[in-house]
Amino acid sequence: MRITDRIREFAPDVLITHTDTDPFNTDHPVAHAAVSRARGLAAGAGVPSAFQTVTPPALFLFEPHQPELCNFTPTTFVDITPVIDKKLAAMAEMKAQQYLQTYYAQRADQRGNHARRSSGNQAIRQAEAFQRVTPQVVGSL
């Protein structure tokens, strides 16, 4: 309920969490389940509620270290070219998992290539990938 209360308090447009599968980090699927459930409760689980509710935030999963083992399929790319130096500096502070610094720096370049090819925007150099869980609702295609 604490997560549900925070979602109600902040009423975010977007939530980002772990994938629902991760064979090496058993706490990650637990975090996914908690965030997903809290999102539903905070939004009233699709029905009128006696509790305060928020507009359902879009739910995204961030790319895990081993996406192929975690059922991760990228559906959304975010151009991080303007902030890549800040990301690298932040990752340099992650002393416990230094091996991930090289991995995610290389992944940013790879996803930048995917984003360029998907969008045609040749200015994108680095990107992050996310998997959208909730459907995108549009007026037309």
C-alpha positions as CSV (number, residue, x, y, z in Angstrom):
1,M,0.0,0.0,0.0
2,R,2.9,2.4,0.5
3,I,3.8,2.2,-3.2
4,T,0.1,2.7,-4.0
5,D,-0.1,5.7,-1.7
6,R,3.0,7.3,-3.4
7,I,1.6,6.8,-6.8
8,R,-1.6,8.5,-5.7
9,E,0.4,11.3,-4.0
10,F,2.6,12.0,-7.1
11,A,0.1,11.0,-9.8
12,P,2.9,10.4,-12.4
13,D,2.2,10.1,-16.1
14,V,4.7,7.3,-16.4
15,L,6.0,4.5,-14.2
16,I,9.2,2.6,-15.0
17,T,10.1,-0.7,-13.3
18,H,12.0,-4.0,-13.7
19,T,10.9,-6.8,-16.1
20,D,8.7,-9.6,-14.7
21,T,11.4,-12.2,-15.4
22,D,15.0,-12.2,-14.3
23,P,16.8,-15.5,-13.5
24,F,19.7,-13.8,-11.7
25,N,18.0,-11.1,-9.7
26,T,15.0,-12.6,-8.0
27,D,14.1,-9.3,-6.4
28,H,13.5,-7.7,-9.8
29,P,10.3,-9.6,-10.6
30,V,9.1,-8.9,-7.1
31,A,9.6,-5.2,-7.7
32,H,7.7,-5.5,-11.0
33,A,4.8,-7.2,-9.4
34,A,4.6,-4.7,-6.6
35,V,4.7,-1.7,-9.0
36,S,2.2,-3.2,-11.4
37,R,-0.2,-4.0,-8.6
38,A,0.2,-0.6,-6.9
39,R,-0.5,1.1,-10.3
40,G,-3.7,-0.8,-10.7
41,L,-4.9,0.0,-7.1
42,A,-3.9,3.6,-7.4
43,A,-5.9,3.9,-10.6
44,G,-9.0,2.2,-9.0
45,A,-8.3,-1.1,-10.8
46,G,-10.5,0.1,-13.7
47,V,-13.7,0.5,-11.6
48,P,-15.1,3.4,-9.5
49,S,-13.6,3.4,-6.1
50,A,-14.2,4.8,-2.7
51,F,-10.5,5.7,-2.5
52,Q,-8.7,8.5,-4.2
53,T,-7.6,7.4,-7.7
54,V,-5.3,8.8,-10.3
55,T,-5.3,8.6,-14.1
56,P,-3.5,5.3,-14.9
57,P,0.1,6.1,-15.6
58,A,1.8,4.4,-18.6
59,L,3.9,1.5,-17.5
60,F,7.3,0.9,-19.0
61,L,10.1,-1.6,-18.2
62,F,13.7,-0.5,-18.4
63,E,16.2,-2.7,-20.3
64,P,17.8,-5.2,-18.0
65,H,21.4,-6.3,-18.1
66,Q,20.5,-9.5,-19.9
67,P,17.4,-8.7,-22.0
68,E,17.3,-12.0,-23.9
69,L,16.9,-13.8,-20.5
70,C,14.3,-11.5,-19.2
71,N,11.6,-11.5,-21.9
72,F,12.5,-7.9,-22.8
73,T,11.5,-6.6,-26.2
74,P,12.2,-2.9,-26.8
75,T,9.2,-0.9,-28.0
76,T,10.3,2.6,-27.1
77,F,13.6,4.4,-27.5
78,V,14.6,7.6,-25.7
79,D,17.3,9.7,-27.2
80,I,19.9,10.3,-24.4
81,T,22.5,11.9,-26.7
82,P,22.2,15.3,-24.9
83,V,22.7,13.7,-21.5
84,I,25.1,10.8,-22.2
85,D,28.0,12.5,-20.3
86,K,25.8,12.8,-17.2
87,K,24.7,9.2,-17.5
88,L,28.3,8.0,-17.7
89,A,29.3,10.2,-14.7
90,A,26.4,8.7,-12.7
91,M,27.3,5.2,-13.7
92,A,30.9,5.8,-12.6
93,E,29.6,6.3,-9.1
94,M,28.1,2.8,-9.1
95,K,31.1,1.2,-7.4
96,A,29.4,-2.1,-6.6
97,Q,28.7,-3.0,-10.2
98,Q,31.5,-1.4,-12.2
99,Y,31.3,-4.1,-14.9
100,L,27.9,-2.7,-15.9
101,Q,29.4,0.7,-16.8
102,T,31.0,-0.6,-20.0
103,Y,28.0,-2.7,-20.8
104,Y,25.5,0.1,-20.6
105,A,27.8,2.6,-22.4
106,Q,28.0,0.1,-25.3
107,R,24.3,-0.6,-25.1
108,A,23.5,3.1,-25.4
109,D,25.5,3.2,-28.6
110,Q,23.7,0.1,-29.9
111,R,20.3,1.4,-29.0
112,G,21.2,4.8,-30.6
113,N,21.8,2.9,-33.8
114,H,18.4,1.2,-33.4
115,A,16.7,4.5,-32.7
116,R,18.3,6.1,-35.8
117,R,17.2,3.3,-38.0
118,S,13.7,3.2,-36.5
119,S,13.1,7.0,-36.7
120,G,15.4,8.3,-39.4
121,N,16.7,10.9,-37.0
122,Q,20.4,10.8,-37.8
123,A,21.3,13.1,-34.8
124,I,20.6,10.3,-32.3
125,R,23.9,8.9,-31.1
126,Q,22.9,7.1,-27.9
127,A,19.5,5.9,-26.7
128,E,17.9,3.8,-24.0
129,A,15.3,1.1,-24.7
130,F,12.1,0.5,-22.8
131,Q,9.3,-1.9,-23.2
132,R,5.8,-0.4,-22.9
133,V,3.5,-2.6,-21.0
134,T,0.3,-0.6,-21.2
135,P,-1.4,0.0,-24.5
136,Q,-0.9,3.3,-26.2
137,V,-4.2,5.0,-26.9
138,V,-4.4,7.3,-29.9
139,G,-7.2,9.1,-31.8
140,S,-6.1,7.7,-35.2
141,L,-3.3,6.1,-37.0
